[in-house]
Amino acid sequence: MKRVVSFRVLGILLLGLLPFACGSNPDTGDSGNDDLGGPDILFPSDPGSGDTQSDDADSGAPTDPGDSGLPTDTGNGCICPPTKHCTENGDCEDDICLKGGATCKSLDERKVCNEDGSAFELFPCPEDTLCFLGECTEPICDPDSPAVCEDGQRKECNSLGVGYNYFDCPGGTSCTDGVCVPIQPNVIFIVDSSGSMNWINPEGSYPDDCTGEACPPWNWPDCDDPEDPGTRLGKVKKALQEVITSPDAANLRLALQRFPQLFYLPSLLGSSGPTCAGAPLWGLDKFSGDNTVVHLEHVIDGTVMAGSSLSQIMPVSFNADEEPTHDEIMRWIDFDHTYTLTGETCGILTQCTDYNVEMACHEGECVTMAEPELRAMGNTPLGRSLFYAGEYMRHVVVLEGKACSEEADCGSPHYDCVDGVCTDPFRACRPNVIILLTDGVESLDVWPDKFFYPLVQAKRLYYGLGCSSDADCMNGATCEQGVCSVPELNDPVKVCHLTDVPCTSHGECTAFPYPCGGSVSTCSGKCEGTGADFSDEVGENVLRDAEGTPISVTVNVVDVSSIVNSNSILAKHGGGQYLHVDVNDVSSIIEGITPLLDIKADPEICGP
């Protein structure tokens, strides 16, 4: 029975193909091959019709809906099948084209098969039209115009200007300005701005320690040689100049973060005037609306992150529009420290009293900053800096679900206002990345059982901390006994305090030479856990957007220190890469940073 059915189907298909059979008549002198679109299998069309067809090929269907492939009486005694016509002699002759079908002889002429399929007729197209798919069509676009984006697809004018072609972008890319480009990641550079970044060789020496003609011009506010910098921060800035302006950084949405600093210079300790030596600031580790208290809360209010206090940690924040921030970042790393006189004379620092701008008493006159620059002073709050970066991400960067009435309410080029909420079509796979450049270890929050411990903060950003189900964890972490568990983070289970040196007892951490560098007084000497099993009792175990979905942020570390430290484990907890570079070699720093800029969205998640 199956074989019989198959033969019947085959017979029907063959019968259906008969109306499309087409012969050629050598007497016409026209094979049809010079037509736009190919052989003379034509679209049925009235010569005056302006309907646009949907296929480039010269194909079509019989005009008679009753065509069955059986012979028909033409009315003069000549009976022919639908694909043949009667000659003057009453004979049946193969049609040379599909009755009533049309194609293009040229861009200026339509070529129409007559009613009996025996010959073609030519019809010129009206002025300002051209022949396309057998119809005279008015151009609607310029073939030389650049492609644009529409509904996530590339839209470009076709070669004749009579229609548009649409193309999906490959997975992991999106349409921007008519080009399929990698989905733009959000990348924050956190640059260590602690006092040790002012060191020059030998380690522990400050610029002011160098004397003699061989020393660079250490005069404030320059404090370094822009061509051949001597300080750690100077070398990092020199490397960043190359990185920020390289093609590798072209498609990155960039922000620049430093350790929290309030540059009210009268609060400098132990100095009658600003110098290049680096001195701690009152409130270096502070971040609050009025800059008077250490911010120990587990959540920072969004108005603080979006207000003037943001400048304490984020000299260059992400732009709300599509304009890149690369040039603005360059202003902070170009060694151009420019100050202008305010006209106010002074004898001591406190006489320059404007708290809203960076001011100082310099050589008897108050000066204010005209051209910004990263400077180094104070402690190394790694954990708190990661915390601040996370708060910035959830308040300012990842805005999914935020209420809006128009696109401008979202404040990000990645977001549209859809049905009253901010929506990023690539939210699920847009990378959020931190690149931390540091020369030291945590100096404020040094205990692994505390929320602001740097390893705890890194794990919070990438994997999550405490949980009630796997949905509270990210990037493959599973909820085990109330904690987002990642087996790799338990190797090693314990390390010497503030290092990545594995240990099983305190004695291993106090035996000479001391793992944390210097002397045992540099750190506690304890053999302790890494914070991988930390759960926040307040409940801030993971970043979440306005819809409650966890936000994943990858933490990479570029280590410019010269001692063994915990920064490799920091990167491990943050799901990122750890790269140790030679702090005295600018090219080494560049080579360390550049691979971290190769950031791609997952094409499996963000497919066309």
ABEGO torsion letter per residue (X at the ends): XAAAAAAAAAAAAAAAAAAABBBBBAAAGBAGAABBGEBBBBBBBBAABABBBABABBBEBBABAABAGBBBBAGAGBBBBAABBBBAAGBBBBBABBBGBBBBABAABBBBBBAAGABBBBBBBBBGBBBBGGBBBBBABBAABBBBBBGGBBBBBBAAGABBBBBBBBBGBBBBGGBBBBBBBBBBBBBBABAAAABBOBBGBBAAABBEAABBBABOAAGBBAABBABAAAAAAAAAAAAAABAAAAABBBBBBBBBBBBBAAABBGBABBBAAEBBBBGAABBBAAGABBBABABBBAAAAABAAAAAABABBBBABABBAAAAAAAAAAGBBBBBBAGBBBABAAABABAABBBBBBGGBBBBBABBBBBBBEBBBAAAAAAAAAAAAAAAABABGBBBABAAAAGBAABBBBGGBBBBAAAAABBBBBBBBBABBBAABABAABAABAAAAAAAAAAEBBBABAAABBGGBBBBGGBBBBAAAAOBABBBBGBABBBABAAAAABOBBAAEEBAAABAGBBBBAGAABBBAAGBABBBBAAGBBBBBBBBBBBABABBBAAAAAAAAAGBBBBBBBAABAAAAAAAAAAAABBBBBAAABBX
